Amino acid sequence: MLAAPIVQVNPVMGSNLIIIVFAVVVIGGMGSILGSILTGLGLGVIEGLTKVVYPEASAVVIFLIMVLVLLVKPAGLFGKQA
């Protein structure tokens, strides 16, 4: 509702961010709040730098990082092994 004066309010508002937020939580580790915060900051910096260097790849870089992290550490960076 804070964005209502700036953009049109509709039922699908923010749906483009849900997938990115899911990737941040998975990379940080399910159940790790500190992991999600640090991963969000890190991925924000990486995505910003990617937009400067190679703008076409900025939408894909988060998911490439997610694949690499899950291949190396399936529980995420700060997650605990089950």
Backbone as CSV, one residue per row, in Angstrom:
resi,resn,N_x,N_y,N_z,CA_x,CA_y,CA_z,C_x,C_y,C_z
1,MET,0.812,-1.177,0.000,0.000,0.000,0.000,0.867,1.258,0.000
2,LEU,2.108,1.111,0.440,3.002,2.267,0.420,3.325,2.701,-1.006
3,ALA,3.259,1.776,-1.943,3.567,2.097,-3.334,2.354,2.619,-4.090
4,ALA,1.179,2.610,-3.488,-0.049,2.998,-4.182,0.003,4.403,-4.783
5,PRO,0.569,5.401,-4.126,0.612,6.717,-4.768,1.546,6.784,-5.981
6,ILE,2.469,5.844,-6.079,3.477,5.896,-7.143,3.092,5.008,-8.323
7,VAL,2.640,3.790,-8.044,2.296,2.842,-9.101,0.853,2.376,-8.929
8,GLN,0.325,1.789,-9.976,-1.035,1.277,-9.940,-1.096,0.023,-9.064
9,VAL,-2.092,-0.042,-8.204,-2.263,-1.203,-7.331,-3.058,-2.258,-8.085
10,ASN,-2.529,-3.481,-8.114,-3.243,-4.590,-8.750,-2.906,-5.885,-8.018
11,PRO,-3.672,-6.938,-8.263,-3.471,-8.191,-7.508,-2.129,-8.873,-7.728
12,VAL,-1.473,-8.615,-8.838,-0.203,-9.293,-9.110,1.002,-8.410,-8.788
13,MET,0.792,-7.397,-7.962,1.896,-6.521,-7.569,2.976,-7.312,-6.833
14,GLY,4.204,-7.164,-7.229,5.308,-7.822,-6.556,5.536,-9.266,-6.958
15,SER,4.780,-9.761,-7.915,4.959,-11.162,-8.299,6.314,-11.393,-8.958
16,ASN,6.901,-10.365,-9.557,8.223,-10.533,-10.167,9.325,-10.655,-9.111
17,LEU,9.056,-10.214,-7.889,10.053,-10.307,-6.823,9.982,-11.617,-6.047
18,ILE,8.866,-12.309,-6.133,8.686,-13.517,-5.329,9.712,-14.586,-5.694
19,ILE,10.013,-14.740,-6.959,10.972,-15.764,-7.384,12.377,-15.394,-6.908
20,ILE,12.720,-14.113,-6.961,14.039,-13.681,-6.496,14.160,-13.855,-4.985
21,VAL,13.094,-13.531,-4.254,13.110,-13.712,-2.799,13.239,-15.190,-2.456
22,PHE,12.567,-16.062,-3.207,12.694,-17.505,-3.000,14.138,-17.944,-3.205
23,ALA,14.785,-17.427,-4.247,16.180,-17.786,-4.512,17.083,-17.316,-3.379
24,VAL,16.827,-16.130,-2.843,17.642,-15.615,-1.735,17.508,-16.511,-0.515
25,VAL,16.296,-16.932,-0.198,16.076,-17.788,0.975,16.719,-19.157,0.775
26,VAL,16.614,-19.706,-0.422,17.211,-21.023,-0.687,18.733,-20.946,-0.622
27,ILE,19.317,-19.907,-1.204,20.775,-19.776,-1.175,21.266,-19.544,0.247
28,GLY,20.564,-18.707,1.001,20.978,-18.412,2.371,20.818,-19.583,3.301
29,GLY,19.884,-20.453,3.018,19.627,-21.606,3.873,18.248,-21.495,4.496
30,MET,17.441,-22.502,4.303,16.083,-22.479,4.838,16.134,-22.386,6.358
31,GLY,15.417,-21.424,6.921,15.360,-21.264,8.362,16.448,-20.395,8.956
32,SER,17.329,-19.868,8.134,18.415,-19.025,8.626,18.133,-17.573,8.265
33,ILE,17.732,-16.790,9.248,17.427,-15.387,8.994,18.701,-14.616,8.667
34,LEU,19.768,-14.859,9.414,21.038,-14.199,9.130,21.539,-14.561,7.730
35,GLY,21.376,-15.814,7.344,21.778,-16.246,6.005,20.991,-15.538,4.922
36,SER,19.691,-15.351,5.145,18.863,-14.658,4.157,19.251,-13.193,4.047
37,ILE,19.541,-12.562,5.169,19.923,-11.151,5.145,21.254,-10.972,4.419
38,LEU,22.249,-11.770,4.783,23.562,-11.648,4.145,23.514,-12.019,2.664
39,THR,22.735,-13.048,2.339,22.602,-13.451,0.940,21.887,-12.383,0.136
40,GLY,20.854,-11.775,0.700,20.149,-10.702,0.007,21.052,-9.522,-0.293
41,LEU,21.859,-9.139,0.689,22.806,-8.043,0.460,23.848,-8.414,-0.607
42,GLY,24.372,-9.612,-0.496,25.378,-10.056,-1.459,24.836,-10.174,-2.868
43,LEU,23.653,-10.753,-3.007,23.080,-10.898,-4.338,22.666,-9.555,-4.920
44,GLY,22.261,-8.627,-4.064,21.949,-7.286,-4.550,23.170,-6.606,-5.146
45,VAL,24.300,-6.739,-4.470,25.548,-6.162,-4.977,25.966,-6.854,-6.267
46,ILE,25.873,-8.172,-6.290,26.268,-8.921,-7.489,25.365,-8.580,-8.666
47,GLU,24.059,-8.488,-8.429,23.138,-8.150,-9.516,23.381,-6.725,-10.012
48,GLY,23.659,-5.804,-9.099,23.951,-4.432,-9.500,25.209,-4.338,-10.337
49,LEU,26.259,-5.040,-9.930,27.501,-5.036,-10.711,27.306,-5.707,-12.063
50,THR,26.481,-6.737,-12.096,26.208,-7.414,-13.367,25.456,-6.485,-14.316
51,LYS,24.545,-5.666,-13.781,23.816,-4.714,-14.634,24.752,-3.675,-15.232
52,VAL,25.820,-3.350,-14.530,26.780,-2.377,-15.055,27.665,-3.022,-16.118
53,VAL,28.146,-4.230,-15.849,29.107,-4.881,-16.740,28.428,-5.559,-17.923
54,TYR,27.381,-6.344,-17.667,26.715,-7.139,-18.715,25.214,-7.159,-18.432
55,PRO,24.480,-6.108,-18.824,23.069,-5.956,-18.440,22.156,-7.102,-18.877
56,GLU,22.470,-7.750,-19.969,21.608,-8.834,-20.451,21.592,-10.024,-19.500
57,ALA,22.644,-10.212,-18.745,22.750,-11.373,-17.854,22.277,-11.079,-16.436
58,SER,21.825,-9.859,-16.158,21.490,-9.508,-14.776,20.283,-10.278,-14.250
59,ALA,19.381,-10.692,-15.119,18.214,-11.452,-14.669,18.542,-12.921,-14.418
60,VAL,19.642,-13.392,-14.973,19.986,-14.811,-14.891,21.028,-15.107,-13.819
61,VAL,21.808,-14.099,-13.440,22.954,-14.323,-12.554,22.530,-14.885,-11.199
62,ILE,21.395,-14.462,-10.674,20.932,-14.967,-9.369,20.660,-16.465,-9.435
63,PHE,20.070,-16.899,-10.526,19.727,-18.314,-10.647,20.960,-19.167,-10.942
64,LEU,21.929,-18.616,-11.633,23.195,-19.339,-11.819,23.911,-19.519,-10.485
65,ILE,23.899,-18.480,-9.670,24.504,-18.579,-8.342,23.755,-19.596,-7.497
66,MET,22.419,-19.603,-7.604,21.621,-20.563,-6.840,21.962,-22.000,-7.235
67,VAL,22.108,-22.251,-8.521,22.460,-23.593,-8.987,23.841,-23.995,-8.474
68,LEU,24.805,-23.083,-8.567,26.160,-23.396,-8.106,26.210,-23.667,-6.606
69,VAL,25.505,-22.849,-5.831,25.506,-23.047,-4.374,24.835,-24.362,-4.015
70,LEU,23.721,-24.683,-4.671,23.027,-25.927,-4.337,23.790,-27.160,-4.786
71,LEU,24.622,-27.026,-5.814,25.464,-28.157,-6.206,26.560,-28.409,-5.178
72,VAL,27.110,-27.331,-4.628,28.203,-27.454,-3.659,27.667,-27.736,-2.260
73,LYS,26.641,-26.992,-1.849,26.103,-27.100,-0.503,24.581,-27.160,-0.574
74,PRO,23.998,-28.331,-0.650,22.545,-28.480,-0.857,21.659,-27.832,0.204
75,ALA,22.158,-27.594,1.399,21.348,-26.980,2.450,21.420,-25.459,2.403
76,GLY,22.183,-24.886,1.492,22.360,-23.440,1.417,23.625,-23.034,2.149
77,LEU,23.955,-21.755,2.045,25.217,-21.286,2.641,25.215,-21.354,4.160
78,PHE,24.103,-21.000,4.796,24.041,-20.978,6.249,23.079,-22.034,6.809
79,GLY,22.603,-22.926,5.946,21.661,-23.953,6.404,22.359,-25.113,7.074
80,LYS,21.590,-25.830,7.877,22.120,-27.004,8.575,21.738,-28.263,7.811
81,GLN,22.633,-29.222,7.763,22.343,-30.494,7.105,21.277,-31.251,7.872
82,ALA,20.375,-31.861,7.150,19.293,-32.604,7.812,19.744,-33.996,8.214
